[in-house]
Amino acid sequence: MLAHGIDTAFIDPAKPQQNGTDENFNGKLRDEFLNIKWVRNRPEATIVIEQSRRHYKGVRPHSSLGYLTPQESKAKMRRPQSGDAQSNSVVILQ
């Protein structure tokens, strides 16, 4: 692994601030999901979390995306606009 410039990084005990991204995700998952849903085991938790993820990505509109779902917003960004000059142009790379 070191040949590729990758090394293991350990977080010191009782120092969650050393990995803020993971801690932020874990806190949000706990506050917004696990404190609300009741699951009996890991397989059930996996199913319920996946259902929630699909709802969040595909059904629930987000105000920051113009009240579109993330999937709708992504599809809209990929489609060229009808009056867009770039959609009708050809680029030749040499």
N, C-alpha and C positions, 0 to 999 in steps of 0.2 A: 504494500500500500504506500509506503514511503517513496517508492520509485515514481509514483504518480503525484506526489506532493500532498497526499492525504494522510492525516494522522488522527488518532482517537483523541477527543477532547473530553476530559472529565469535569463534571461540575462539582465543586466543593460541597460537602454536606451542609445543609441549612443555608445555601446561597442560591436560591432559585432565580435571583436577578441576573445571574450569569447566562441564563438562556431565556430571555424575556419573551421571545416569540412562542416557544413551546408552552411556557407558563401562561401566557395570555390565552392561547388556544384552550389549554386545559381548564382555565378558570371560566371561560365563556361556555365551554361544553358542559361543565358542571352547573353553572348558574342558569343557563338557558335551556338545558335539556335534562340532565340527570336529576336535578332537584325537582323536576316537574313530572317526569315519566317514572313509572315503577317497572323495573325489570327483574326477573328472577335469576337469570344466569347469563353467561357471555354470549351464547348463540342467539338468545332473544334480544340482548342488547345490540348485537351486530345487525340484526334484521330491523329493529326499531330505528337505529341511528341511520341506516341506509335509506329507509322510508322517509325520514326527516330530511336527509340530504337531498333526495330527489324532489321532495316538495319545495324545499328552499331554492333549488336551482331551476326547477321547471314549472312550478305553479305559482309561487308567491311573488307578486310584483314588488320591485324595489324602487323607492322614490328617487334614489340617486341615479337610476337608469331610465328616468322618464316614465316610471310606472310600468316598465317591461320586466319580464323575468330575465335572469342572466342568459338563458338560452336564446330568448327572442332578441336580446340586445346583441349577442354574439353573431347571430344570423343576420341581423340588420347591418352590422359593421362589415360583414363579408360581401354583402350584395352591393354591386356598383349602383350609384344613384342614376336615375334616368337621364338627367341633364349633365352628368359629370363628364368633363372633357377627357379625363384620364381613362374612362371606361371604353372610349372609342379609339384610343391611341395605341400604336404598336411600338414597342421598344425592341431594337435590334442590338444585341450585344456581340461585339467582335473580339 
